[in-house]
Amino acid sequence: MALKNISIAGIIAIGIGVIAFFTNPGEEKYQNYADLTLRTEIKDKICARVSQDLGVWLEGQCHILVTTASPYLAEVVTQQTKRENFLLFSIYQTNLPLPDPLASYHVETIGAFGNFFIYQAQQQ
């Protein structure tokens, strides 16, 4: 009976490993995820602060500026990201050197099973 349980557990572990291998997201998918996440964070946090400090009209201008700068932001993410591929999952380390007065960030993300999870984001 114990041998049968070990065999079933082994088959399940191999199955999960195969699924993880084939769903390990690649660099292009990470670039799209990082670009969308960065734009959303800037719009939600920085543009909202602009609205509080300077008015609603400037918040709209901030959103337009972020949308216009999106190709530049995507290029920065591409150039500043290092991927470590462990076959079943990947770890992405991205340095975001934002201009003054914005803070720069170091972000570490794990990609597994077709998704991304930020597990560390440090202001530098």
PyMOL commands that set and color helices and strands:
alter all, ss='L'
color gray80, all
select helices_A, chain A and resi 2-22+27-54+56-68+70-79
alter helices_A, ss='H'
color red, helices_A
select strands_A, chain A and resi 81-85+90-96+105-112+115-123
alter strands_A, ss='S'
color yellow, strands_A
deselect
rebuild
show_as cartoon
